Amino acid sequence: MRIAQITDSHITAAGTLWKDRVDMAQGLARAVARLNEIAPDLVVHTGDIVDGGGEAQYAVAAEILSDLRPPLRLLPGNHDIRERMRAAFGARVDLPAGPFLNFAEEAGGLTILGLDTIEEGETAGRLCPERAAWARERLSRGRPALVFAHHPPCPMGLPFMDRFAFRGADLAAETFQGRGVLRIATGHVHAAAERHWAGTLVAACPATGVQIPPVQDGAWPGFALEAPAIRLHDWSPALGLSVKTIPVEPGPLHPFEADPNADFSGTPHAG
């Protein structure tokens, strides 16, 4: 089972640039093309699909994502609006009715949870008792679990983004601790950042758009036009969960050996 994660595409309306500088639609389109090459079993977008929740923005995002061939799951980010997500993607993605856009699946002995952590109109994430109870019930079945969410439920050592403190962090720790959660895969911070927390690993994925470098001078950081990335979560009962981060646009491949029959098995080549 290969689950690909993309995040923070921040799509703007057609003909507009993010911050008047960046073509976010092009970044998402490149990610879709790369995902179609990789052909994972599932793609999860962990939120901030669009930049401001506008209908015109969702129209652009839905058109780009319609080219994606693998199955798609969507979580909202703090820039998203749930009802507009349902309107834009309802024919393509199974988005549940009700107040939250959670999802749950089982595959090969792995529980895959998508946890809606937004409070519309706020930057910071939140886990409320209703969402915590939903997650605990699905984590109580004794299987290892991979949890996707937009917000990291804890500070990540990123001073700018950590200013927006997650509400319900103690409840989140109680929800995940000791329930077989292998990894909490998030977005939001526009950087590759990881932290051991509550008995698991919280791991933020780089964005398909711009990155926020985690090491910067000054109190008010900027963004960087660094390479967008995709994260691959590979699961097998034998190996468990292994995770790779790959660029959307890989560089050229140079062989180690000129001999196409070279043996890389770890034993001397006998040929």
C-alpha positions as CSV (number, residue, x, y, z in Angstrom):
1,M,0.0,0.0,0.0
2,R,1.5,3.3,-1.1
3,I,-0.1,6.5,0.2
4,A,1.1,9.7,-1.3
5,Q,0.7,13.0,0.6
6,I,0.6,16.5,-0.8
7,T,-0.2,19.7,1.0
8,D,-0.6,23.4,1.0
9,S,-1.2,24.1,-2.6
10,H,-2.9,27.5,-1.9
11,I,-4.5,27.8,-5.2
12,T,-5.6,31.3,-6.3
13,A,-8.3,32.3,-8.8
14,A,-7.5,31.9,-12.5
15,G,-5.3,34.6,-13.8
16,T,-4.0,35.6,-10.4
17,L,-0.7,34.9,-8.6
18,W,-0.2,34.1,-4.9
19,K,1.2,37.2,-3.2
20,D,1.3,38.6,-6.8
21,R,4.4,36.5,-7.4
22,V,3.8,32.8,-7.5
23,D,1.8,30.5,-9.8
24,M,0.5,28.0,-7.3
25,A,-1.7,26.3,-9.9
26,Q,1.4,25.4,-11.9
27,G,3.0,23.8,-8.7
28,L,-0.1,21.7,-8.1
29,A,-0.3,20.6,-11.7
30,R,3.3,19.5,-11.7
31,A,2.6,17.5,-8.5
32,V,-0.4,15.8,-10.2
33,A,1.7,14.8,-13.2
34,R,4.3,13.4,-10.9
35,L,1.8,11.4,-8.9
36,N,0.3,10.0,-12.1
37,E,3.8,8.7,-12.9
38,I,4.3,7.2,-9.5
39,A,0.8,5.7,-9.4
40,P,0.3,5.4,-5.6
41,D,-2.7,3.5,-4.3
42,L,-4.1,6.6,-2.6
43,V,-3.3,10.4,-2.6
44,V,-4.1,12.5,0.5
45,H,-4.1,16.3,0.3
46,T,-3.7,17.5,3.8
47,G,-5.3,20.9,3.4
48,D,-5.0,24.5,2.4
49,I,-6.1,23.4,-1.0
50,V,-6.9,27.0,-1.9
51,D,-5.7,30.3,-0.5
52,G,-8.8,31.9,0.7
53,G,-11.8,29.6,0.4
54,G,-13.2,31.3,-2.7
55,E,-15.4,29.5,-5.2
56,A,-13.2,30.7,-8.1
57,Q,-10.2,29.3,-6.4
58,Y,-11.8,25.9,-5.8
59,A,-12.8,25.8,-9.5
60,V,-9.2,26.0,-10.5
61,A,-8.1,23.4,-7.9
62,A,-10.9,21.0,-8.9
63,E,-9.9,21.3,-12.5
64,I,-6.3,20.5,-11.8
65,L,-7.0,17.6,-9.4
66,S,-9.5,16.1,-11.9
67,D,-6.4,15.0,-13.9
68,L,-5.2,12.9,-10.9
69,R,-5.6,9.2,-11.7
70,P,-5.2,7.6,-8.2
71,P,-8.0,7.8,-5.7
72,L,-8.0,11.1,-3.8
73,R,-8.9,12.0,-0.2
74,L,-9.1,15.7,1.0
75,L,-8.7,17.3,4.4
76,P,-9.4,21.0,5.0
77,G,-6.7,23.5,6.1
78,N,-7.2,26.8,7.8
79,H,-7.6,28.5,4.4
80,D,-10.4,26.2,3.3
81,I,-14.2,26.2,3.7
82,R,-15.8,22.9,4.1
83,E,-19.1,23.6,2.3
84,R,-17.2,25.0,-0.7
85,M,-15.0,21.9,-0.7
86,R,-18.1,19.7,-0.9
87,A,-19.5,21.8,-3.7
88,A,-16.3,21.7,-5.7
89,F,-15.2,18.1,-5.1
90,G,-18.4,16.2,-4.3
91,A,-18.5,14.4,-7.6
92,R,-14.8,13.4,-7.3
93,V,-14.2,12.8,-3.6
94,D,-16.3,11.1,-1.0
95,L,-16.6,14.0,1.5
96,P,-18.8,13.1,4.5
97,A,-21.9,15.1,5.6
98,G,-21.9,16.6,9.0
99,P,-19.7,19.2,10.7
100,F,-16.3,17.7,10.0
101,L,-14.5,16.2,6.9
102,N,-12.9,13.2,8.7
103,F,-12.2,9.9,6.8
104,A,-11.2,6.4,7.8
105,E,-10.0,3.4,5.8
106,E,-8.5,0.0,6.4
107,A,-5.9,-1.5,4.1
108,G,-3.6,-4.5,4.6
109,G,-3.9,-4.3,8.4
110,L,-3.3,-0.6,8.6
111,T,-5.8,2.0,9.8
112,I,-5.7,5.2,7.8
113,L,-7.4,8.2,9.5
114,G,-7.9,11.7,8.1
115,L,-8.6,14.1,10.9
116,D,-10.3,17.5,10.3
117,T,-8.4,19.9,12.6
118,I,-9.7,23.3,11.4
119,E,-11.8,26.0,13.0
120,E,-13.1,28.0,10.1
121,G,-11.8,31.5,10.1
122,E,-8.9,30.7,12.5
123,T,-5.2,30.0,11.7
124,A,-4.6,27.6,14.6
125,G,-5.9,24.1,14.6
126,R,-8.2,22.4,17.2
127,L,-9.2,19.0,18.4
128,C,-12.6,19.1,20.1
129,P,-14.1,16.3,22.2
130,E,-16.4,15.2,19.3
131,R,-13.5,14.7,16.9
132,A,-11.3,13.1,19.6
133,A,-14.0,10.6,20.3
134,W,-14.3,9.8,16.6
135,A,-10.6,9.2,16.4
136,R,-10.4,7.1,19.6
137,E,-13.1,4.8,18.4
138,R,-11.3,4.0,15.2
139,L,-7.9,3.7,17.0
140,S,-9.3,1.2,19.5
141,R,-9.4,-1.7,17.0
142,G,-5.9,-2.9,17.7
143,R,-4.4,-2.1,14.3
144,P,-1.4,0.1,13.6
145,A,-2.5,3.5,12.4
146,L,-1.4,6.3,10.1
147,V,-3.1,9.6,10.9
148,F,-3.3,12.5,8.5
149,A,-4.2,16.1,9.6
150,H,-3.6,19.6,8.4
151,H,-2.2,21.0,11.7
152,P,0.6,19.5,13.8
153,P,-1.1,19.0,17.2
154,C,2.1,20.3,19.0
155,P,4.8,22.9,18.6
156,M,7.3,21.9,15.9
157,G,10.3,24.1,16.9
158,L,9.3,26.6,14.2
159,P,9.0,30.0,16.0
160,F,6.8,31.7,13.4
161,M,4.3,28.9,12.9
162,D,4.4,27.8,16.6
163,R,2.8,31.2,17.4
164,F,-0.5,29.7,16.3
165,A,-0.9,27.3,19.2
166,F,-3.0,24.2,18.6
167,R,-6.1,24.1,20.8
168,G,-6.7,20.8,22.5
169,A,-3.1,19.6,22.4
170,D,-3.6,17.7,25.7
171,L,-6.7,16.1,24.4
172,A,-4.8,15.1,21.2
173,A,-2.0,13.6,23.2
174,E,-4.5,11.6,25.2
175,T,-6.2,10.5,22.0
176,F,-3.1,9.2,20.2
177,Q,-0.9,8.0,23.1
178,G,-0.7,4.2,23.3
179,R,-3.2,3.5,20.4
180,G,-0.8,2.2,17.8
181,V,-0.3,5.5,15.9
182,L,2.8,5.1,13.8
183,R,2.9,8.6,12.5
184,I,0.8,11.8,12.4
185,A,1.4,13.2,8.9
186,T,0.6,16.9,8.6
187,G,0.9,20.0,6.5
188,H,0.5,23.6,7.5
189,V,4.1,24.6,8.3
190,H,5.4,24.6,4.7
191,A,8.5,22.7,5.8
192,A,9.9,19.2,6.4
193,A,9.8,19.1,10.2
194,E,9.4,16.2,12.6
195,R,9.0,15.8,16.3
196,H,8.6,12.9,18.7
197,W,5.4,13.6,20.7
198,A,2.8,11.6,22.6
199,G,4.5,8.3,21.8
200,T,4.5,8.8,18.1
201,L,6.1,10.9,15.3
202,V,4.5,14.1,14.1
203,A,5.9,14.8,10.6
204,A,5.0,17.8,8.5
205,C,5.3,17.6,4.7
206,P,6.7,20.3,2.5
207,A,4.2,22.1,0.3
208,T,3.5,21.8,-3.4
209,G,3.7,25.6,-3.5
210,V,6.2,27.7,-1.5
211,Q,8.2,26.7,1.5
212,I,8.9,28.6,4.7
213,P,12.5,27.9,5.5
214,P,12.8,26.7,9.2
215,V,16.1,28.5,9.7
216,Q,15.8,32.3,9.1
217,D,17.1,35.5,10.6
218,G,14.6,38.0,11.9
219,A,11.3,37.9,13.6
220,W,9.1,37.9,10.5
221,P,10.1,35.2,8.0
222,G,9.7,35.1,4.3
223,F,8.8,32.3,1.9
224,A,11.2,30.5,-0.5
225,L,10.7,29.2,-4.0
226,E,12.3,25.9,-3.0
227,A,11.5,22.6,-4.7
228,P,8.0,21.3,-4.0
229,A,7.8,17.8,-2.6
230,I,5.6,14.7,-2.3
231,R,5.8,12.4,0.7
232,L,5.3,8.6,0.2
233,H,4.0,6.5,3.0
234,D,4.7,2.8,2.1
235,W,3.0,0.2,4.2
236,S,3.4,-3.6,4.2
237,P,2.7,-6.0,7.1
238,A,6.2,-7.4,6.7
239,L,8.2,-4.1,6.6
240,G,5.8,-1.9,8.4
241,L,5.7,1.8,7.5
242,S,8.5,3.4,5.6
243,V,8.5,7.0,4.4
244,K,10.2,8.8,1.6
245,T,10.2,12.4,0.6
246,I,10.7,13.0,-3.2
247,P,10.9,16.1,-5.3
248,V,8.0,16.9,-7.6
249,E,10.5,17.4,-10.4
250,P,13.4,14.9,-10.0
251,G,16.8,15.6,-11.4
252,P,18.4,13.4,-14.1
253,L,19.4,9.9,-13.1
254,H,23.1,9.1,-13.5
255,P,24.0,5.4,-13.2
256,F,26.7,4.3,-10.7
257,E,28.2,1.9,-13.2
258,A,28.5,2.0,-17.0
259,D,27.9,-1.8,-17.1
260,P,24.1,-2.4,-17.1
261,N,24.8,-5.9,-15.7
262,A,26.6,-4.6,-12.7
263,D,25.7,-6.5,-9.5
264,F,24.5,-4.3,-6.6
265,S,23.5,-7.3,-4.4
266,G,26.4,-6.7,-1.9
267,T,28.5,-9.6,-3.2
268,P,31.5,-9.2,-5.6
269,H,30.4,-9.1,-9.2
270,A,31.3,-12.5,-10.8
271,G,30.6,-11.7,-14.4
